[in-house]
Amino acid sequence: MNINDDSVLEMINTYIAYNRLSKIQILQLIKLAPISNDIKELKDNINWEYIKSKH
């Protein structure tokens, strides 16, 4: 996903607001956005990173 695209930024902002992400989570989201193909994959990547950090 191209984080410089307005529609992508809108989706990311909506996701951040809806889930009330912390600063750390927002930074992680921005780091994962370029390697994700769509918002569903981005959510999966975020969940995977969360699970990975717990172990």
Sequence and secondary structure as in RCSB ss.txt:
>XXXX:A:sequence
MNINDDSVLEMINTYIAYNRLSKIQILQLIKLAPISNDIKELKDNINWEYIKSKH
>XXXX:A:secstr
  TTSHHHHHHHHHHHHHHT  HHHHHHHHHHGGG SSHHHHHHHHHHHHHHHH 
